[in-house]
Amino acid sequence: MRRRLAAARRAHGLARRLALAAGARVRLVAGPAGYLLSLPVPQDSDRLAAVLPLLALADRFGHTTRGGGVVWCAVDRAPQGAGGGEPGRLRGSRRPGRRARPAGAR
């Protein structure tokens, strides 16, 4: 329960900060694994420079050029590496250095 509340607070706080930095509305969607935040790519270079460091505060982030450009980030309900092991490692992996990839990555 605490993890869920912490993730919700973190996602909503990040959404507020992104909205202020970008000067645009942030779409926040809650799912079973966590929260997905998305917003249009800021056209102003100063606003873009303010948004990029904020994206790094999330567990994952990226962008797409569809629909005029969207930046997104995800906040997980369970912290990275939950269940033991080092952050970013695949659970059950015995090979050191093998990193987890985001869903859909090849």
WOVENSUL-V166750 format. One record per residue. RES is the residue in three letters. OMEGA is omega in radians with two decimals (none if undefined). BURIAL is + if it has 9 or more other C-alpha atoms within 8 Angstrom, else -. Layout:
res=RES omega=OMEGA burial=BURIAL
res=RES omega=OMEGA burial=BURIAL
This chain:
res=MET omega=-3.14 burial=-
res=ARG omega=3.12 burial=-
res=ARG omega=-3.13 burial=+
res=ARG omega=3.13 burial=+
res=LEU omega=3.13 burial=-
res=ALA omega=3.12 burial=+
res=ALA omega=3.13 burial=+
res=ALA omega=3.11 burial=+
res=ARG omega=-3.13 burial=-
res=ARG omega=-3.13 burial=+
res=ALA omega=-3.12 burial=+
res=HIS omega=3.09 burial=+
res=GLY omega=3.11 burial=-
res=LEU omega=3.10 burial=+
res=ALA omega=3.11 burial=+
res=ARG omega=-3.11 burial=+
res=ARG omega=3.11 burial=+
res=LEU omega=3.13 burial=+
res=ALA omega=3.11 burial=+
res=LEU omega=-3.11 burial=-
res=ALA omega=-3.06 burial=+
res=ALA omega=-3.05 burial=+
res=GLY omega=-3.10 burial=-
res=ALA omega=3.11 burial=-
res=ARG omega=3.12 burial=-
res=VAL omega=3.09 burial=+
res=ARG omega=-3.13 burial=-
res=LEU omega=-3.13 burial=+
res=VAL omega=3.09 burial=-
res=ALA omega=3.10 burial=-
res=GLY omega=-3.11 burial=-
res=PRO omega=-3.10 burial=-
res=ALA omega=-3.11 burial=-
res=GLY omega=-3.04 burial=+
res=TYR omega=3.09 burial=+
res=LEU omega=3.13 burial=+
res=LEU omega=3.12 burial=+
res=SER omega=3.11 burial=+
res=LEU omega=3.10 burial=+
res=PRO omega=3.08 burial=+
res=VAL omega=3.12 burial=+
res=PRO omega=3.14 burial=-
res=GLN omega=3.12 burial=-
res=ASP omega=-3.08 burial=-
res=SER omega=3.11 burial=-
res=ASP omega=3.12 burial=-
res=ARG omega=3.10 burial=+
res=LEU omega=3.12 burial=+
res=ALA omega=3.10 burial=-
res=ALA omega=-3.10 burial=+
res=VAL omega=-3.01 burial=+
res=LEU omega=3.12 burial=-
res=PRO omega=3.12 burial=-
res=LEU omega=3.12 burial=+
res=LEU omega=-3.12 burial=+
res=ALA omega=3.11 burial=+
res=LEU omega=3.13 burial=-
res=ALA omega=3.13 burial=+
res=ASP omega=3.08 burial=+
res=ARG omega=3.09 burial=-
res=PHE omega=-3.14 burial=+
res=GLY omega=3.13 burial=-
res=HIS omega=3.04 burial=-
res=THR omega=-3.14 burial=-
res=THR omega=3.11 burial=-
res=ARG omega=3.05 burial=-
res=GLY omega=3.11 burial=-
res=GLY omega=3.09 burial=-
res=GLY omega=-3.14 burial=+
res=VAL omega=2.96 burial=+
res=VAL omega=-3.11 burial=+
res=TRP omega=3.00 burial=+
res=CYS omega=-3.10 burial=+
res=ALA omega=3.06 burial=+
res=VAL omega=-3.11 burial=+
res=ASP omega=3.06 burial=+
res=ARG omega=3.07 burial=+
res=ALA omega=-3.13 burial=+
res=PRO omega=3.10 burial=-
res=GLN omega=3.10 burial=-
res=GLY omega=-3.14 burial=+
res=ALA omega=-3.13 burial=-
res=GLY omega=3.10 burial=-
res=GLY omega=3.13 burial=-
res=GLY omega=-3.13 burial=-
res=GLU omega=-3.12 burial=-
res=PRO omega=3.08 burial=-
res=GLY omega=3.14 burial=-
res=ARG omega=3.06 burial=+
res=LEU omega=3.09 burial=-
res=ARG omega=3.11 burial=-
res=GLY omega=-3.13 burial=-
res=SER omega=3.12 burial=-
res=ARG omega=-3.13 burial=-
res=ARG omega=-3.14 burial=-
res=PRO omega=3.08 burial=-
res=GLY omega=3.12 burial=-
res=ARG omega=-3.05 burial=-
res=ARG omega=3.08 burial=-
res=ALA omega=3.07 burial=-
res=ARG omega=3.08 burial=-
res=PRO omega=3.13 burial=-
res=ALA omega=3.12 burial=-
res=GLY omega=3.13 burial=-
res=ALA omega=3.11 burial=-
res=ARG omega=none burial=-
